[in-house]
Amino acid sequence: MTRHHDTPEAAIPKGVRDFLPIKAAKIEHLSRTLQDVFSRWGFRPVIPPSLEDLQALERGLGGGLQEKTFRFDDRQSGRLVAIPPDITPQVARIVATRMREIPLPLRLCYSGRVLRHTEQQAGKDREIFQSGVEMIGLDGPEADAEMIAMAVECFKALGATEFTLDIGQVEFFRGVMTDLPLPAPLAREVESAIARKDSSGLKALLEKVPLSDRALEEIHALPRLFGGREVLDRAAGVVKNDRSRRALDNLVRVLEILEVYGVQEHVTFDLGELRGLDYHTGITFQGFLPGMGRAACHGGRYDNLTARYGYPAPATGFTFNLLNLLFALDKQLDQVAAHSTDILIFQAGAQKEKAQRLARALRERGYSAARDIIPRGLDDTLAYAQKMNFRFVMIIGEKDGEVQIIRLADGSETRLAYEAVLDENFSL
């Protein structure tokens, strides 16, 4: 038996995928729904390019994303260019270089795809569908709370009923760790243990250096400070340094505003969350859906990013990973993906003028209508219409021009004169 290994699928690079109509419809629905929410909150779209000058792009990327960037020579300019691994730095560049004269704050949104290198055996997506917002020019807890409340509204608009926004504050961690006599390699190990919530491993690491009882108490508390509102009270009883206490005050004020928005039931806190430590400058948050370990949404404050492009401004934002949303909400989206075309028009014989005229009139009236152009019998046309999710089949009679209308959902039939279907008052 001959085996054919050179299939079209084999030519697709690892980490990217084709999306056929049903999955594509779900992704389009997710993106469109999010953009509708963004618009209601006053955000306006920008469309960054799919290529950036590497040197300029890397100003806005942390070390982790720099390592994941696709880069290559531009034969036109001779410079290195890159496919962006994240859209937020692109928006920062656009604001700093193209929108300086526009009054702040700026509320900007986007939807697009980025590429990231991944480990060859990791099985992760290299192409990421992002849809998000950036608020440039506003500082303080109200702006932070608006981002979180808006993310909650996005989840609800997508039909999610159970989800959690997990809030961290990188300044709280920095306040605990500042001025501790930890060598850099040991500090990284400590951070890793805190991120894993490995209390016993953390204790073993801290035995290597002399620390005050107060410093030890603060550090040992970090892996345990996650949960509901009570976490903020527990943290206030542990930390004494001013930097961490200011971060806690910020979180308390944000929570008060979230209670006004009525979204506090979806919020938890994790003061040992260190994601984005080299990038964020305050509150961070991640949105999780049941049954999925990966976050569907990432966000937080990043006040230093536009300054890397010569335009200092406070900033915050978030982005949804549409493929993670698709994975978590796949079954719930079946109905929106079952896109149906209204009408398939069938006319036997060589003359197709009536069918063509009817299709045009129906489209002008707002219906989706397709002609069954392939020469085949009526039974085959009806079978095709069922498989392709048409709502109606219109059959134009060969002699009298009468139109038979079949509703495929129940097989019911209606017969009308051809001119009656053409009439502008006709409706299904």
N, C-alpha and C positions, 0 to 999 in steps of 0.2 A: 504494500500500500504506500502510495506517495504521500509524504507529509510536506505541507507548504508552510515554511517558517517565516517567509517574508510577507506576512500579512500587513495591512495598513496600520494595525494597532502597534506592531513592533517598531514602527517608525516614530512613534510619539515618545518624546523624552520622558524619563521617569519624573514623577512629581507634578505633571500636568495632565489634564483630562479633557476629553470631549464631553459636552453636555447635550444630550438629545432633547427633543422638544419638551418632554414632561419636566425633566430636571431644569432645563433652561427657563421654562415658564415659572417654576418655583423661585429661581434666583431673581428673575425679573420682578416678580411680585414682592420679594423681600426688599429689594433695592427701592422699588417704587413706593412701598409703604413707608420705609424709613425717610425717604426724601419728602414725602407728604408731611410727616411729623416735623422734620427740620424746617420746612417752609412755614408751618403754623407757628413755630417759635421764632420766626423772623430771620432765619438763616438763608443766605443767598449762595447759589452754586458758583464754584470755580472749577476749571478743568485743567489740571497741571499736565505737562507733557509726559510722554512715555519714555523719553530720554533726558538725561541731565548731564551737565558737565561734572565729571567725577570729583574734581577738586572742590567745586562749589557744593555739591551734594554732601560730601563727607563732613563739611563744617557742621551740618545739622544731625549727623548720625552718631549714636553711641558706638563704642568699640564692638559690641555684639553684632549690630547691624552692618557695620563696615565689613566685617568678615563674611557676611552673607550676601554681599552686593555682587551682581553680575556686571562685569566691566569689560570693555574691549576698545580697540583703536577705532577712531572715526577717520575713515579714509579721506573725507573732505577737508577736515581741519588738522588732522594729525594729532589731535588731542585725545586723551582718554575720556570716554563717556560711560555712563552707567544706566542700567534699568533700575529705577528706584525700588528699594525694598520696603518703603513705607511712604505714605503720602503726607504725613504731618510736616516733615522737614521741607517738603516742596511748598506747602502752604506758607510756612514761615519765610521761605525765600521770596515768594511772590509778594507777601505783605511788605517785607523789608525793602524790596527793590522796585516794586511796581505800584504800591498803594500807600506810600508815605504821606501823600497830600490828602488822603481821604480821612475824615474825622473818625476818631476812635469812639466807641468800640466797634470792631468789625466782627460780624457774625457770618462765618463762611462754612459751606458744606460741600461735600464731594462724594463721588462714587466712582470707583475705578479698580484696576488690577495692578498688583505689584508682584515682583519675583524675588525669591530669596533662595540662596544656596542652602541645602540641607544635607545631612549625612546620607551617603549613598544607600545605606541599609535601613535608614530610619523609617521609610515608608510614609514620610510626611509630604503634604502639599508644598510645592515650590511656588505655585501660582496662588496668590491670595486675593480674594475679592473683598475690598474694603468699602465701607460706606460710613461716613462720619462727619463730625463738625469740629470747628476750631473757633474759639471766642478770644479775640485778641484785644487787649487794652483794658481789661477789667480785673481787678484784684479783689480779694476779700471773700468771706464765706458765702455771700449771696450768689456770686458767680459760680463757686464750687457747687453749691446746692442746686443751682439751675441745671448744671450738667447732669447731676445724679437724677434729679426729678425727670429730666428730659429722657434719659436712658430708660427709666422705669416706664414712661409713656410709650417709648418705642417697643419695649417688650409686650406691653398690653396691646398695642396696635397690631402687632404680629400674631396675636391670638394666644400668647403664652399666659398661662394662669399661675404657674408655680415657677418662680425664679428668685434669685437673690443677688443683690448688689453688695459686694464685699468691699468695705472701705478701709484703707490704710492711710498712714501719714508718715512719709519718710523723714520729716523733721523730728518726729518723736524718737525714731531710732537714732538719728544723728545726734540728738541731744544726749542720749544715753552713752553713745560711743565716743563723743568728742573728748579729746585730751586723755584718753586712756592709754597707758604705756604698753600698747600691743604692737609688736612687729607686724609689718604689712602681711606676710604670709599667714601669721596666726590670726590676724584680723579677718582675713578672707575665710579661714576655716570657721571662725566664730560666726560670721555672717551666714555661712552655709548651714551650720547647725541650727541657727535660729530659724532660717527659712524652712528647714525640714521639721522644725518643732521637736528637735532631738535634745531633750533636757539633760539626759544622762551624758550624751556626747559633749554637750556644752559645758557641763560641770567638769568633765575630765580636761577639756582644753583650758579652762580658766584656772585650773590648779597649777599651770605652768608659769603664771605671772602673779606678782604681789598686787592685789587690788584691795581697796577699802571695802568695808562691809556694805556701805551704801552703794558703791558701784556694783558689787556682786549682786545685791538685792535687785537693782534695776535691771541688770542684764539677764539674770535668771528668770525674771518676770516675763520677758519678751515672748518666749514660745507659748506662754499660757494666756496671753492677752488677746483672746479671740472669742467672739460670741455676740450677744445683744448689747443693749444700752448699758447694762451693768459693767461691761468692760471698761467704759470710760471712768466709772466710779472707782473700780479696782485700780486702774492705772494712776488715778489721781492720788490714791493712798500709797503708792509705791515710789513714784518718781519725784525727785526734789529739784532737779536742775531746771533752770529757767527756760531753756530752749524746748525741752519736752513739754513743759507745762503750757507754754504758748501754743504748741501744736495741739494739746488737749483742749485748750480754750477754743481754738479754731474748730475742732471737731464738734464740740458741744454746740457752738453757734450754728454750724451747718445742720446738725440734727434738729435744732429748733425750727429752722426754716423748712426742712423736709417734713416736719410735722404739720406745718402750715399747708404745704402741698398735699398732705395726706398720703405720703408714700413710705412712711417710716416702717411699715410692716414688712417691706421687702429688703430692709437694710440690716446688715451685720457689720461687725468691726473686726479687724485683724491688725493689731499694732506690731505684730512680728512679720508682716508682709513686706518683703524687701524688693519686690519686682520694680524695676525702673529706678533703682537707687542712684544710678549715674546720670539720670535724665530728668527725673521729676524733682520738683522743688516744694512740694506740699502734699495735699491730698492725692491719693491714687484710688482707683476702684476697678473692680472686675465684675462682670455680670455672668452668672452661671445659670444654666437650665438643668433640670433633673436628668440623670442618666448620662451626663457628659462631664468628664473630668476637665476638659479644656474650656477656657473662658470664651464666651460668645462676644464679649464686649470688654474693651480695655479703655481706661481713661485716666485723667488726672491733670494736675497743674504742672506747667513747664515754663517758668518765667524767664529762663535764660536763653531760650532757643532763638528768638528773632534777633537777639543781641549778637549772636554769632554771625549774622549778616549785616551788622552795623545799625540796627534799629531796635534799641531796648524797649520792650513792652511786656507787661504781664500777659499770661495766656493760659488757657485751659481748654480741654476738649475731650472727645472720646471717639472711638471707631468700633464698628461692628465687623466681625469676620463672617461674611455671608455663608461661607461653606460650613463653618461650625453651626451657624443657625440652621442651615439646610439639614445637617445631620441630626440635630436635636428635634426639629419640627417637621421632619419629612412627611410623616403620616398625616399630621394636621393640615398640611398644605395640599393634600391630594385633590381637594375640591377646586382650589384655585388653579391647579395645574390641568384639570380636565377641561381645557379650553375647547369650546365647541364653535364651529362655524355654523352660521344660521342655516344656509340653504345651499344644496347641491342641485343644479339644474340639468335635467336630462332631456335631450331631443334626438330622436332617431332620424335616420336618413342623412342625405348629403347636405341639405340646406340647414344652416344653423342660425340664420339671421334672427329669428324670433327669440331663441335662447340668449343670444348675445345682447339683444335690445333689453330683454327682461333682466339680465344680470346687471346691466348698467343702471336701469331704473331702480332696482332694489338697493344697489350700493349708494346711489344718490339719496335714498331715503334713510340711510344709516344702517342697513343690514349688511352682514358679511355674506357674500355670495360667490360661489365658484361654479364654473362650467365643467361638466364631465366630458372633457375633450376626447379622451381615449375612446375609439369605437368599440363598444361592447354592448351586450344585452342588458335589459333592465334589471334582471336578477343580479347580475354582477355589479351593476351600479349601486343597487340597494345594499349589497353586502359590503361594498367599499365604504359607503356612507356610514354604515353602522360602525365599522372598524375605526373610521377616522373621526367619529364623534360629531357628525352633522346633526342638526336638530330636525331639519325638514329636507325632503326631496320633492322638487317640483318637476313634473313630467308633462311636457308639452305634446299634446295630441298631434298626430301626423296629418289628419285631414281637417277636423273642425277647429283646431287650435285651442281646444279646451285645456285648461291646466289642472292636473290632478296633484293635490298637495298631500303628502304623506308625512304625518308626525311620527318620527322614528321611536319616540319614547314609548308609545302605546299602539302604534300601527293604525291609528285613526286616519280617515281620509276625508278630504273636502275637494269638491270640483267647482271651479269657477271659470267664467269666460276669460280668455287671454287679456282682453282689454280691461276687465275688472281688476286683474292683478297689476296691470300697468298703472291703474288709476292712482293718483297721489294720495287718496284717502285709504288705500288698501293697507291693512296691517295684519300681522300674524297673531 
